[in-house]
Amino acid sequence: MRKSVVIPLIFGIAGVAVLLGLGKWQLDRLAWKEGILADIEARISAAPVALPDDADPEADRYLPVRVTGGMSARTLRVLVSRKQVGAGYRLISALDTGTRRVLLDRGFIKVGEDIPAPAGAVTVTGNLHWPDDRLSSTPENDVPGNMWFARDIAQMAEVLGTEPLMIIARELSPPEQGVTPLPVDTRGIPNDHLNYAITWFSLAAIWAAMTGAFIWRGRRAAKGAGQ
C-alpha cells in the first residue's frame, strides 16, 4: 500500500475512533443523567412529610412536605414568563404555622392581575426547594418597588421575616382561585446528551466519508499520472 494512502487512512481511522468514542461517552452520560432525573422525579412525587426541623439544601432538595398555616398579607412578586401564556409573576408570601414562619411560592399570575393572599388557614402540599434563578445578566431585585427578578431566598426571608426556607406549592386546600401553582419538576434540568451523541456520531460518519473520498481521489490521481 502506498504511503499516500497509508497516512490518510491512519488519520481517518484515528479521527473516526475519537469521534465514536466521544459519541459513546455522551451515551454513557445520557444514561447517567436519566438515572438522576428518575431519582429526582421519585423524590418529588413521594408522600409528603412534616416540615423538617433542620432542612439541608442538598439532602432535602425537592422533599415533599405538607404544612398548615396562614399567609402573610405582604406578597413579593418575581417577574417570570410562561410559554404560551406570557409575562407574569410568581407570588411569594410568608407562611406562618404558629411555630415557624417560612417562604411559600404560591404560583403564577399574569401581569396586570392582583390577587391578595387568602385569609385563614390553608394546607399546603409542595416541595422544599432552593432555586438558583440568578444569572450574571439578572438585574438586582427592586425591593422598594416590589419587583423581583430572582428568588433570592436569603433576601426574601429578611424582607418577610421568615426562615431562609422555601416551599414551592403543588396544591393548596382550600384552592387559591386565580393563582396557578408552578410545582417543581425536572423540565428545567438540561439533558442534551442524546443530541451531543448524535452530533459526534454524525461527525464520525462525515470524517469517514471525507477520508474515503480523499483516498479515492489520491489513488485516481496517481493512476492518471502513471498512464
GROMACS elastic network, one bead per residue, 0.5 to 0.9 nm:
[ bonds ]
;  ai    aj funct       b0    kb
    1     4     6  0.84349   500
    1     5     6  0.67705   500
    1     6     6  0.66884   500
    2     5     6  0.54081   500
    2     6     6  0.62683   500
    2     7     6  0.88994   500
    3     7     6  0.61377   500
    3     8     6  0.86818   500
    4     7     6  0.61477   500
    4     8     6  0.70141   500
    4     9     6  0.89294   500
    4   215     6  0.80148   500
    4   218     6  0.72683   500
    4   219     6  0.82196   500
    5     8     6  0.56799   500
    5     9     6  0.60656   500
    5    10     6  0.86813   500
    5   214     6  0.89829   500
    5   215     6  0.59421   500
    5   216     6  0.88701   500
    5   218     6  0.74562   500
    5   219     6  0.75695   500
    6     9     6  0.50574   500
    6    10     6  0.61020   500
    6    11     6  0.86639   500
    6   215     6  0.89756   500
    7    10     6  0.51735   500
    7    11     6  0.62947   500
    7    12     6  0.84805   500
    8    11     6  0.50903   500
    8    12     6  0.58788   500
    8    13     6  0.85335   500
    8   211     6  0.67631   500
    8   212     6  0.89162   500
    8   214     6  0.77039   500
    8   215     6  0.68525   500
    9    13     6  0.60507   500
    9    14     6  0.84298   500
    9   211     6  0.68915   500
    9   212     6  0.81178   500
    9   215     6  0.74598   500
   10    13     6  0.52394   500
   10    14     6  0.60450   500
   10    15     6  0.84637   500
   11    14     6  0.51109   500
   11    15     6  0.59729   500
   11    16     6  0.85274   500
   11   211     6  0.82082   500
   12    15     6  0.51834   500
   12    16     6  0.61436   500
   12    17     6  0.85195   500
   12   207     6  0.68177   500
   12   208     6  0.62601   500
   12   210     6  0.83386   500
   12   211     6  0.53955   500
   12   212     6  0.81796   500
   13    16     6  0.51980   500
   13    17     6  0.60561   500
   13    18     6  0.86373   500
   13   207     6  0.89570   500
   13   208     6  0.75888   500
   13   211     6  0.85150   500
   14    17     6  0.51078   500
   14    18     6  0.62209   500
   14    19     6  0.86853   500
   15    18     6  0.52056   500
   15    19     6  0.62181   500
   15    20     6  0.85492   500
   15   204     6  0.73410   500
   15   207     6  0.69662   500
   15   208     6  0.81552   500
   16    19     6  0.51778   500
   16    20     6  0.59941   500
   16    21     6  0.84106   500
   16   201     6  0.87667   500
   16   203     6  0.81641   500
   16   205     6  0.74801   500
   16   206     6  0.89130   500
   16   207     6  0.63176   500
   16   208     6  0.62930   500
   17    20     6  0.51628   500
   17    21     6  0.60285   500
   17    22     6  0.86417   500
   17   204     6  0.77721   500
   18    21     6  0.50260   500
   18    22     6  0.62741   500
   18    23     6  0.86907   500
   18   204     6  0.82022   500
   19    22     6  0.50728   500
   19    23     6  0.62403   500
   19    24     6  0.86522   500
   19   200     6  0.55365   500
   19   201     6  0.65389   500
   19   202     6  0.87828   500
   19   203     6  0.68208   500
   19   204     6  0.52464   500
   19   205     6  0.89975   500
   19   207     6  0.87330   500
   20    24     6  0.61404   500
   20    25     6  0.85451   500
   20   197     6  0.87686   500
   20   200     6  0.66390   500
   20   201     6  0.58215   500
   20   203     6  0.86750   500
   20   204     6  0.61587   500
   21    24     6  0.50591   500
   21    25     6  0.61270   500
   21    26     6  0.86709   500
   21   200     6  0.85586   500
   21   201     6  0.89361   500
   22    26     6  0.63016   500
   22    27     6  0.87563   500
   22   196     6  0.89050   500
   22   197     6  0.73231   500
   22   200     6  0.63310   500
   22   201     6  0.81881   500
   23    26     6  0.51539   500
   23    27     6  0.64119   500
   23    28     6  0.87925   500
   23   194     6  0.88614   500
   23   196     6  0.72131   500
   23   198     6  0.69772   500
   23   199     6  0.76640   500
   23   201     6  0.56364   500
   23   204     6  0.88281   500
   24    27     6  0.50378   500
   24    28     6  0.63179   500
   24    29     6  0.86488   500
   24   197     6  0.69341   500
   24   200     6  0.87445   500
   24   201     6  0.85734   500
   25    28     6  0.50577   500
   25    29     6  0.62192   500
   25    30     6  0.85852   500
   25   197     6  0.78239   500
   26    30     6  0.60350   500
   26    31     6  0.87008   500
   26   193     6  0.53932   500
   26   194     6  0.68725   500
   26   195     6  0.87968   500
   26   196     6  0.64854   500
   26   197     6  0.51458   500
   26   198     6  0.89207   500
   26   200     6  0.86645   500
   27    31     6  0.63882   500
   27    32     6  0.86386   500
   27   193     6  0.66663   500
   27   194     6  0.65116   500
   27   196     6  0.86519   500
   27   197     6  0.61501   500
   28    31     6  0.52520   500
   28    32     6  0.63020   500
   28    33     6  0.87098   500
   28   193     6  0.87133   500
   29    33     6  0.60360   500
   29    34     6  0.84888   500
   29   193     6  0.64727   500
   29   194     6  0.88033   500
   30    33     6  0.51353   500
   30    34     6  0.60582   500
   30    35     6  0.85426   500
   30   191     6  0.73351   500
   30   192     6  0.79131   500
   30   193     6  0.51497   500
   30   194     6  0.63309   500
   30   197     6  0.87973   500
   31    34     6  0.51640   500
   31    35     6  0.62369   500
   31    36     6  0.87775   500
   31   193     6  0.89440   500
   32    35     6  0.52116   500
   32    36     6  0.64544   500
   32    37     6  0.88305   500
   33    36     6  0.50285   500
   33    37     6  0.61556   500
   33    38     6  0.85359   500
   33   191     6  0.68325   500
   33   193     6  0.83443   500
   34    37     6  0.50364   500
   34    38     6  0.60400   500
   34    39     6  0.85348   500
   34   191     6  0.80193   500
   35    38     6  0.51267   500
   35    39     6  0.62205   500
   35    40     6  0.86915   500
   36    39     6  0.50909   500
   36    40     6  0.62274   500
   36    41     6  0.86482   500
   37    40     6  0.50211   500
   37    41     6  0.60895   500
   37    42     6  0.85231   500
   37   186     6  0.66175   500
   37   189     6  0.82162   500
   38    41     6  0.50887   500
   38    42     6  0.61671   500
   38    43     6  0.86471   500
   39    42     6  0.50979   500
   39    43     6  0.62517   500
   39    44     6  0.86814   500
   40    43     6  0.50239   500
   40    44     6  0.61041   500
   40    45     6  0.86651   500
   40    62     6  0.74577   500
   40   185     6  0.82252   500
   40   186     6  0.73491   500
   41    44     6  0.50678   500
   41    45     6  0.62072   500
   41    46     6  0.85476   500
   41    62     6  0.89219   500
   41   185     6  0.70620   500
   41   186     6  0.69927   500
   42    45     6  0.53664   500
   42    46     6  0.60637   500
   43    46     6  0.53143   500
   43    47     6  0.87469   500
   43    61     6  0.87842   500
   43    62     6  0.64397   500
   43    63     6  0.64175   500
   43    64     6  0.74344   500
   44    47     6  0.86597   500
   44    61     6  0.89835   500
   44    62     6  0.54435   500
   44    63     6  0.63628   500
   44    64     6  0.60969   500
   44   126     6  0.87793   500
   44   127     6  0.69067   500
   44   184     6  0.75257   500
   44   185     6  0.73019   500
   45    48     6  0.82998   500
   45    63     6  0.89017   500
   45    64     6  0.72059   500
   46    63     6  0.80352   500
   46    64     6  0.64642   500
   47    64     6  0.65764   500
   47    65     6  0.80155   500
   48    63     6  0.76165   500
   48    66     6  0.56586   500
   48   125     6  0.71468   500
   48   126     6  0.77642   500
   48   127     6  0.82723   500
   49    52     6  0.81662   500
   49    63     6  0.81484   500
   49    64     6  0.62752   500
   49    66     6  0.59222   500
   49    67     6  0.86232   500
   50    64     6  0.85801   500
   50    65     6  0.55082   500
   50    66     6  0.57824   500
   50    67     6  0.66874   500
   51    54     6  0.87699   500
   51    55     6  0.80846   500
   51    64     6  0.88059   500
   51    65     6  0.58348   500
   51    66     6  0.70445   500
   51    67     6  0.68357   500
   51   128     6  0.88461   500
   52    55     6  0.55572   500
   52    60     6  0.87434   500
   52    65     6  0.85661   500
   55    58     6  0.88056   500
   55    59     6  0.78946   500
   55    60     6  0.60255   500
   55    61     6  0.85928   500
   55   128     6  0.85988   500
   55   165     6  0.79268   500
   56    59     6  0.53868   500
   56    60     6  0.52329   500
   56    61     6  0.73445   500
   57    60     6  0.57202   500
   57    61     6  0.55112   500
   57   128     6  0.86235   500
   57   129     6  0.75231   500
   57   130     6  0.64436   500
   58    61     6  0.54242   500
   58   130     6  0.88900   500
   59    62     6  0.88525   500
   59    63     6  0.84145   500
   60    63     6  0.51277   500
   60    64     6  0.88423   500
   60   128     6  0.69188   500
   60   129     6  0.80048   500
   61    64     6  0.89750   500
   61   127     6  0.78319   500
   61   128     6  0.57775   500
   61   129     6  0.52862   500
   61   130     6  0.69073   500
   62   126     6  0.86603   500
   62   127     6  0.50407   500
   62   128     6  0.50577   500
   62   129     6  0.55367   500
   62   130     6  0.86312   500
   62   168     6  0.89604   500
   62   184     6  0.73560   500
   62   185     6  0.87380   500
   63   126     6  0.82550   500
   63   127     6  0.51997   500
   63   128     6  0.52852   500
   63   129     6  0.77464   500
   64   125     6  0.72892   500
   64   126     6  0.56095   500
   64   128     6  0.65685   500
   64   167     6  0.89025   500
   65   124     6  0.80238   500
   65   125     6  0.58750   500
   65   126     6  0.56139   500
   65   127     6  0.57877   500
   65   128     6  0.71596   500
   65   167     6  0.80249   500
   66   123     6  0.69253   500
   66   124     6  0.55573   500
   66   126     6  0.65488   500
   66   127     6  0.85041   500
   67    95     6  0.88768   500
   67    97     6  0.73016   500
   67   122     6  0.82853   500
   67   123     6  0.56343   500
   67   124     6  0.52541   500
   67   125     6  0.66532   500
   67   126     6  0.85831   500
   68    95     6  0.83754   500
   68    96     6  0.82341   500
   68    97     6  0.59837   500
   68   121     6  0.66368   500
   68   122     6  0.55761   500
   68   124     6  0.61090   500
   68   125     6  0.88620   500
   69    95     6  0.59610   500
   69    96     6  0.51499   500
   69    98     6  0.69313   500
   69   101     6  0.89131   500
   69   120     6  0.80642   500
   69   121     6  0.50618   500
   69   122     6  0.56714   500
   69   123     6  0.66084   500
   69   124     6  0.81234   500
   70    94     6  0.82248   500
   70    95     6  0.56085   500
   70    96     6  0.52687   500
   70    97     6  0.66012   500
   70    98     6  0.83995   500
   70   118     6  0.82370   500
   70   119     6  0.71321   500
   70   120     6  0.57719   500
   70   122     6  0.61774   500
   70   123     6  0.87204   500
   71    74     6  0.85224   500
   71    93     6  0.63283   500
   71    94     6  0.55940   500
   71    96     6  0.62608   500
   71    97     6  0.89714   500
   71   104     6  0.84074   500
   71   117     6  0.63085   500
   71   118     6  0.69261   500
   71   119     6  0.71302   500
   71   120     6  0.77339   500
   71   121     6  0.75876   500
   71   122     6  0.79782   500
   72    75     6  0.71822   500
   72    93     6  0.59321   500
   72    94     6  0.51885   500
   72    95     6  0.64713   500
   72    96     6  0.75111   500
   72   117     6  0.69178   500
   72   118     6  0.87415   500
   72   119     6  0.86373   500
   72   160     6  0.84043   500
   73    93     6  0.75692   500
   73    94     6  0.83432   500
   73   116     6  0.69203   500
   73   117     6  0.57397   500
   73   118     6  0.81310   500
   73   119     6  0.82762   500
   74    92     6  0.87290   500
   74    93     6  0.65028   500
   74    94     6  0.78296   500
   74   116     6  0.83332   500
   74   117     6  0.78362   500
   74   160     6  0.76826   500
   75    91     6  0.62385   500
   75    92     6  0.55351   500
   75    94     6  0.77269   500
   75   116     6  0.77157   500
   75   117     6  0.73322   500
   75   146     6  0.85988   500
   75   160     6  0.84863   500
   76    89     6  0.89812   500
   76    90     6  0.79958   500
   76    91     6  0.57964   500
   76    93     6  0.63791   500
   76   143     6  0.87393   500
   76   146     6  0.60961   500
   76   147     6  0.76608   500
   76   148     6  0.73812   500
   76   156     6  0.79946   500
   76   160     6  0.86281   500
   77    88     6  0.89051   500
   77    89     6  0.54889   500
   77    90     6  0.56657   500
   77    91     6  0.50926   500
   77    92     6  0.63960   500
   77   146     6  0.62216   500
   77   147     6  0.59508   500
   77   148     6  0.58992   500
   77   149     6  0.85420   500
   78    88     6  0.81591   500
   78    89     6  0.50334   500
   78    91     6  0.66426   500
   78    92     6  0.76689   500
   78   141     6  0.88972   500
   78   146     6  0.83020   500
   78   147     6  0.63529   500
   78   149     6  0.54674   500
   78   150     6  0.64329   500
   78   151     6  0.69266   500
   79    87     6  0.73322   500
   79    88     6  0.59349   500
   79    90     6  0.66064   500
   79   111     6  0.87851   500
   79   147     6  0.70121   500
   79   148     6  0.60950   500
   79   149     6  0.54822   500
   79   150     6  0.78194   500
   80    86     6  0.84961   500
   80    87     6  0.59176   500
   80    88     6  0.54812   500
   80    89     6  0.54595   500
   80    90     6  0.67840   500
   80   108     6  0.84854   500
   80   149     6  0.76860   500
   80   150     6  0.89447   500
   81    85     6  0.75257   500
   81    86     6  0.53256   500
   81    88     6  0.58329   500
   81    89     6  0.77609   500
   81   110     6  0.89703   500
   82    85     6  0.52764   500
   82    86     6  0.52332   500
   82    87     6  0.64061   500
   82    88     6  0.76144   500
   83    86     6  0.62112   500
   83    87     6  0.88372   500
   85    88     6  0.84855   500
   85   110     6  0.80271   500
   86   110     6  0.74509   500
   86   111     6  0.84682   500
   87   109     6  0.87507   500
   87   110     6  0.62165   500
   87   111     6  0.60544   500
   88   108     6  0.66791   500
   88   109     6  0.55218   500
   88   112     6  0.81062   500
   88   113     6  0.86301   500
   89   107     6  0.80475   500
   89   108     6  0.55386   500
   89   109     6  0.55051   500
   89   110     6  0.63687   500
   89   111     6  0.66690   500
   89   148     6  0.89551   500
   90   105     6  0.68444   500
   90   106     6  0.70864   500
   90   107     6  0.52897   500
   90   109     6  0.67185   500
   90   181     6  0.89042   500
   90   182     6  0.84268   500
   91   104     6  0.81793   500
   91   105     6  0.58884   500
   91   106     6  0.54457   500
   91   107     6  0.57500   500
   91   108     6  0.64075   500
   91   109     6  0.75997   500
   91   117     6  0.89802   500
   91   179     6  0.85122   500
   92   103     6  0.67050   500
   92   104     6  0.55175   500
   92   106     6  0.60497   500
   92   107     6  0.79190   500
   92   151     6  0.87135   500
   92   156     6  0.84663   500
   93   102     6  0.85274   500
   93   103     6  0.59326   500
   93   104     6  0.52795   500
   93   105     6  0.66932   500
   93   106     6  0.72155   500
   93   117     6  0.76274   500
   93   160     6  0.75759   500
   94   101     6  0.64540   500
   94   102     6  0.56449   500
   94   104     6  0.58064   500
   94   105     6  0.88128   500
   94   157     6  0.83864   500
   94   160     6  0.62607   500
   94   161     6  0.78493   500
   94   162     6  0.66713   500
   95   100     6  0.81612   500
   95   101     6  0.55252   500
   95   102     6  0.53421   500
   95   103     6  0.60141   500
   95   104     6  0.60272   500
   95   162     6  0.83151   500
   96    99     6  0.73306   500
   96   100     6  0.58863   500
   96   102     6  0.66824   500
   96   103     6  0.88884   500
   96   162     6  0.85791   500
   97   100     6  0.53287   500
   97   101     6  0.62494   500
   97   102     6  0.83644   500
   97   121     6  0.89016   500
   98   101     6  0.75577   500
  100   162     6  0.79730   500
  100   163     6  0.78500   500
  101   161     6  0.76361   500
  101   163     6  0.61423   500
  101   165     6  0.88874   500
  102   157     6  0.76734   500
  102   160     6  0.88766   500
  102   161     6  0.84200   500
  102   163     6  0.51567   500
  102   164     6  0.69954   500
  102   165     6  0.56280   500
  102   166     6  0.62146   500
  102   167     6  0.76356   500
  103   153     6  0.80977   500
  103   156     6  0.78698   500
  103   157     6  0.68467   500
  103   160     6  0.80178   500
  103   162     6  0.64470   500
  103   163     6  0.72446   500
  103   164     6  0.73135   500
  103   165     6  0.59140   500
  103   167     6  0.62339   500
  103   168     6  0.86481   500
  104   107     6  0.89541   500
  104   124     6  0.88406   500
  104   165     6  0.85528   500
  104   166     6  0.56221   500
  104   168     6  0.61197   500
  104   169     6  0.68804   500
  105   108     6  0.88490   500
  105   166     6  0.70096   500
  105   167     6  0.60841   500
  105   169     6  0.58810   500
  105   181     6  0.81586   500
  105   182     6  0.82996   500
  105   183     6  0.89477   500
  106   117     6  0.89646   500
  106   167     6  0.85580   500
  106   168     6  0.67973   500
  106   169     6  0.54707   500
  106   170     6  0.84076   500
  106   172     6  0.85934   500
  106   176     6  0.86329   500
  106   179     6  0.72541   500
  106   180     6  0.78657   500
  106   181     6  0.60490   500
  106   182     6  0.78774   500
  107   168     6  0.78484   500
  107   169     6  0.68642   500
  107   170     6  0.85694   500
  107   179     6  0.57708   500
  107   180     6  0.51143   500
  107   182     6  0.51512   500
  107   183     6  0.78660   500
  108   178     6  0.85437   500
  108   179     6  0.54807   500
  108   181     6  0.61202   500
  108   182     6  0.66878   500
  109   112     6  0.84766   500
  109   113     6  0.64701   500
  109   114     6  0.79974   500
  109   115     6  0.79955   500
  109   178     6  0.69963   500
  109   179     6  0.55241   500
  109   180     6  0.66828   500
  110   113     6  0.57588   500
  110   114     6  0.87398   500
  110   179     6  0.89487   500
  111   114     6  0.84249   500
  113   178     6  0.88626   500
  115   118     6  0.85880   500
  115   177     6  0.85631   500
  115   178     6  0.71596   500
  115   179     6  0.77033   500
  116   119     6  0.87711   500
  117   176     6  0.84503   500
  118   121     6  0.83311   500
  118   122     6  0.82711   500
  118   176     6  0.71443   500
  119   122     6  0.85489   500
  121   173     6  0.89228   500
  121   174     6  0.87920   500
  122   172     6  0.65683   500
  122   173     6  0.55837   500
  122   174     6  0.62256   500
  122   175     6  0.84267   500
  123   171     6  0.82798   500
  123   172     6  0.57184   500
  123   173     6  0.50871   500
  123   174     6  0.72880   500
  124   167     6  0.86079   500
  124   169     6  0.63439   500
  124   170     6  0.75109   500
  124   171     6  0.60166   500
  124   173     6  0.66000   500
  125   167     6  0.85681   500
  125   168     6  0.84538   500
  125   169     6  0.60233   500
  125   170     6  0.56164   500
  125   171     6  0.51486   500
  125   172     6  0.63388   500
  125   173     6  0.84153   500
  126   167     6  0.60085   500
  126   168     6  0.53145   500
  126   171     6  0.65605   500
  126   172     6  0.86172   500
  126   183     6  0.71089   500
  126   184     6  0.83663   500
  127   166     6  0.83073   500
  127   167     6  0.54044   500
  127   168     6  0.52848   500
  127   169     6  0.67611   500
  127   170     6  0.73487   500
  127   183     6  0.76076   500
  127   184     6  0.70187   500
  128   165     6  0.74582   500
  128   166     6  0.58117   500
  128   168     6  0.62714   500
  128   169     6  0.89872   500
  128   184     6  0.89214   500
  129   165     6  0.77547   500
  129   166     6  0.59037   500
  129   167     6  0.62643   500
  129   168     6  0.66795   500
  129   184     6  0.79359   500
  130   151     6  0.87454   500
  130   152     6  0.88902   500
  130   153     6  0.73664   500
  130   165     6  0.75715   500
  130   166     6  0.68129   500
  130   167     6  0.88642   500
  131   134     6  0.88081   500
  131   150     6  0.87157   500
  131   151     6  0.67094   500
  131   152     6  0.79377   500
  131   153     6  0.80356   500
  131   166     6  0.87779   500
  132   135     6  0.83466   500
  132   150     6  0.79477   500
  132   151     6  0.74814   500
  132   152     6  0.79200   500
  133   138     6  0.83927   500
  133   149     6  0.81049   500
  133   150     6  0.51385   500
  133   151     6  0.62371   500
  133   152     6  0.77516   500
  134   137     6  0.79296   500
  134   138     6  0.57138   500
  134   139     6  0.85071   500
  134   149     6  0.78535   500
  134   150     6  0.55653   500
  134   151     6  0.78062   500
  134   152     6  0.78636   500
  135   138     6  0.51464   500
  135   139     6  0.87224   500
  135   150     6  0.88621   500
  136   139     6  0.83968   500
  138   141     6  0.87843   500
  138   149     6  0.67668   500
  138   150     6  0.75166   500
  139   142     6  0.86894   500
  139   148     6  0.87097   500
  139   149     6  0.64914   500
  139   150     6  0.84217   500
  140   143     6  0.89245   500
  140   148     6  0.77321   500
  140   149     6  0.69722   500
  140   150     6  0.81958   500
  141   144     6  0.89694   500
  141   145     6  0.88863   500
  141   146     6  0.79855   500
  141   147     6  0.62347   500
  141   149     6  0.56104   500
  141   150     6  0.70547   500
  141   152     6  0.87047   500
  142   145     6  0.54000   500
  142   146     6  0.58479   500
  142   148     6  0.59053   500
  142   149     6  0.81623   500
  143   147     6  0.63538   500
  143   148     6  0.69374   500
  143   159     6  0.83759   500
  144   147     6  0.79303   500
  145   148     6  0.86296   500
  148   151     6  0.73026   500
  148   152     6  0.87782   500
  149   152     6  0.87902   500
  150   153     6  0.88686   500
  151   154     6  0.88659   500
  151   155     6  0.84223   500
  151   156     6  0.73223   500
  152   155     6  0.54959   500
  152   156     6  0.60575   500
  152   157     6  0.85016   500
  153   156     6  0.50847   500
  153   157     6  0.58846   500
  153   158     6  0.85122   500
  153   163     6  0.89674   500
  153   164     6  0.56770   500
  153   165     6  0.69975   500
  153   166     6  0.72089   500
  154   157     6  0.51500   500
  154   158     6  0.62875   500
  154   159     6  0.87895   500
  154   163     6  0.83413   500
  154   164     6  0.53844   500
  154   165     6  0.84340   500
  155   158     6  0.51690   500
  155   159     6  0.63382   500
  155   160     6  0.87632   500
  155   164     6  0.84177   500
  156   159     6  0.50919   500
  156   160     6  0.61029   500
  156   161     6  0.81183   500
  156   162     6  0.81111   500
  156   164     6  0.78295   500
  157   160     6  0.52754   500
  157   161     6  0.54511   500
  157   163     6  0.58440   500
  157   164     6  0.52210   500
  157   165     6  0.77226   500
  157   166     6  0.89144   500
  158   161     6  0.51332   500
  158   162     6  0.66686   500
  158   163     6  0.82184   500
  158   164     6  0.80721   500
  159   162     6  0.80657   500
  162   165     6  0.77340   500
  163   166     6  0.82974   500
  168   181     6  0.81195   500
  168   182     6  0.74073   500
  168   183     6  0.59014   500
  168   184     6  0.67670   500
  169   172     6  0.70655   500
  169   181     6  0.60304   500
  169   182     6  0.70818   500
  169   183     6  0.58977   500
  169   184     6  0.84435   500
  170   181     6  0.58866   500
  170   182     6  0.69280   500
  170   184     6  0.78942   500
  171   174     6  0.88536   500
  171   175     6  0.71949   500
  171   176     6  0.89698   500
  171   181     6  0.71088   500
  171   183     6  0.84677   500
  172   176     6  0.66133   500
  172   181     6  0.87642   500
  173   176     6  0.77604   500
  175   179     6  0.88529   500
  176   179     6  0.60059   500
  176   180     6  0.82613   500
  177   180     6  0.82037   500
  182   185     6  0.88885   500
  184   187     6  0.86581   500
  184   188     6  0.89780   500
  185   188     6  0.72750   500
  185   189     6  0.85319   500
  186   189     6  0.53691   500
  186   190     6  0.84778   500
  187   190     6  0.75358   500
  190   193     6  0.88922   500
  191   194     6  0.77814   500
  191   195     6  0.88882   500
  192   195     6  0.54294   500
  192   196     6  0.63647   500
  192   197     6  0.87751   500
  193   197     6  0.60575   500
  193   198     6  0.85968   500
  194   197     6  0.50041   500
  194   198     6  0.61978   500
  194   199     6  0.85696   500
  195   198     6  0.51379   500
  195   199     6  0.61893   500
  195   200     6  0.87806   500
  196   199     6  0.50132   500
  196   200     6  0.63134   500
  196   201     6  0.86843   500
  197   200     6  0.52096   500
  197   201     6  0.61606   500
  197   202     6  0.84517   500
  198   201     6  0.51645   500
  198   202     6  0.59540   500
  198   203     6  0.85233   500
  199   202     6  0.50998   500
  199   203     6  0.61856   500
  199   204     6  0.86418   500
  200   203     6  0.50605   500
  200   204     6  0.61935   500
  200   205     6  0.87441   500
  201   205     6  0.63422   500
  201   206     6  0.86868   500
  202   205     6  0.51129   500
  202   206     6  0.62225   500
  202   207     6  0.85407   500
  203   207     6  0.59162   500
  203   208     6  0.84463   500
  204   207     6  0.50270   500
  204   208     6  0.61151   500
  204   209     6  0.85576   500
  205   208     6  0.51092   500
  205   209     6  0.61383   500
  205   210     6  0.85692   500
  206   209     6  0.50424   500
  206   210     6  0.60305   500
  206   211     6  0.84595   500
  207   210     6  0.51224   500
  207   211     6  0.60448   500
  207   212     6  0.85589   500
  208   211     6  0.50816   500
  208   212     6  0.61502   500
  208   213     6  0.85759   500
  209   212     6  0.51064   500
  209   213     6  0.61136   500
  209   214     6  0.85380   500
  210   213     6  0.50200   500
  210   214     6  0.60084   500
  210   215     6  0.85792   500
  211   214     6  0.50808   500
  211   215     6  0.61892   500
  211   216     6  0.85085   500
  212   215     6  0.52343   500
  212   216     6  0.60384   500
  212   217     6  0.85697   500
  213   216     6  0.50636   500
  213   217     6  0.60993   500
  213   218     6  0.84871   500
  214   217     6  0.52598   500
  214   218     6  0.61156   500
  214   219     6  0.86754   500
  215   218     6  0.50041   500
  215   219     6  0.61348   500
  215   220     6  0.84693   500
  216   219     6  0.52442   500
  216   220     6  0.60618   500
  216   221     6  0.85583   500
  217   221     6  0.60178   500
  217   222     6  0.84831   500
  218   221     6  0.51526   500
  218   222     6  0.61577   500
  218   223     6  0.86628   500
  219   223     6  0.61609   500
  219   224     6  0.86025   500
  220   223     6  0.51454   500
  220   224     6  0.62596   500
  220   225     6  0.86932   500
  221   224     6  0.50641   500
  221   225     6  0.61954   500
  221   226     6  0.86632   500
  222   225     6  0.51192   500
  222   226     6  0.62142   500
  222   227     6  0.88780   500
  223   226     6  0.51099   500
  223   227     6  0.64833   500
  224   227     6  0.54664   500
